[in-house]
Amino acid sequence: MPSAATSETGSGVALPPATFYFRCIACSSAAQSASQDFRCAQCGNLLEITDPSWQPGKLDASSLKSIWRERRSSNALLDRSGVWRFRELLPTPASEQQVVTLREGNTPLYELPRASRATGVQRLYAKHQGMNPTGSFKDTGMTVAATFARQAGYRWVACASTGNTSASMAAYAARGGLRALVLVPDGKISWSKLSQALDYGALTCQLRTDFDGCLRLLQELVRSAPVYQLNSINPFRLEGQKTLAIELLEQLDWHPPDHIIVPGGNLGNSSAIGKALLEMHEIGLIQRLPKLSVIQAEGANALFRTLQEAHGKHLVPVQAETRATAIRIGSPASWQKAVKVLQATDGACEQVSEVEMAQAKAEIGAEGIGCEPASAVTLAGLKKLLRRGFIKPHESVVLILTGNLLKDPDFTMDLHRGTLLQRTPHEAEEAKLKSFRHPPIVLDATLDAVIKALDHAEKSDVNHSNA
Ligand code: F0G
């Protein structure tokens, strides 16, 4: 396993010596290196990475802000990455030569004028992590974790995945000269994500189980084979994913939004964003903490139930079922980290139905940006949090869109063709999606037919706006 005391110099530019170490999130035991499964040797809980150089007094907030801004006009390899640009708050690799990067990060922050009008939230933004090199937020963590896997001399990296992690890992492994082993649930991930892993050359195994079963098998595998695990249990992943929040705050000129809303699956991303917010607050980069809220699909609501039924004290696992396959997870690995950051930032957890998620996805599509279904739970969750009075319309809200529209074309086609909920327990609700549909129409190749279609669309637009 990569240790904190990395002394390799490589042939690239030397970076400052590594000072980070691993710390258990439960018993706070500290260690210079981590075991294969990234669990605490004392109590078995998850590890996180920390570094004394990130503490207040060691880092000056205003110089960090200006260094990071200056790097935006630099052509140096590390500065062009929207992750390594913030390297003062990341574990340091031995040399620049070790870094595996595809220029991840640097993702846009969009306004959402239509959703803003519909919800009454005037300052409503979407941070679109689907604009990363492989189309999801996973790339920001993968650049860091793949770098440390390569530096430690591993030949094989591996992950269990609902699709996006495998696509990202396969890409970064290929760039870093590593072999990739992918374990995915058979028939339960989207074809476009699966095809990415194939194209990037991963050894791809479709296992006859669900994501939770794939993850269990991976845990066994890393204990018995020299394979480096790149799931979000790997704390290097979460360090990279912290930069989503740092970049967001930089885009908002360091004025924190009142709320950040993120989808929850295995709960690595929410944990990473929360860790970043707490570190930025401690260093003085921001003066107050946004509330971080996690939204889950009703059919994969382990965190929601853990908080409701067990007050966050023990995990309430579920048998997950949702058309948002990215978050079809019943036993989230990082649930304790997520509970901690929700409590520390005073955030909330909500669940949304399949119909609510599909409507929200169509609404985000209508903004001209689109996203994959799992990302759309954020807008659906915002509506619920507004109804609950947890979010007020005058407050500012940022939705984290985790994946690109093109990640799950089957969902989008089914939504518009009116077949999304067929043969599911929610079949009777399909009609609620009618006004969101824009199905393709097949016509004779004549001018008359196309003009008629145009007239028809114009009339229904007028009827719609009068309705
Ligand atoms: N959104 C998308 C698009 C995802 O792919 C995932 C997770 C999540 C949200 C949830 O993030 O797990 O950090 O809470 N996808 C993983 C995968 C599990 O294997 O691609 P999380």
Residues whose N, C-alpha, C, O or C-beta is under 5 A from the ligand:
A	BS01	F0G	A160 S161 T162 G163 N164 T165 S166 P263 G264 G265 N266 L267 G268 N269 S270 A326 A374 S375 T402 G403
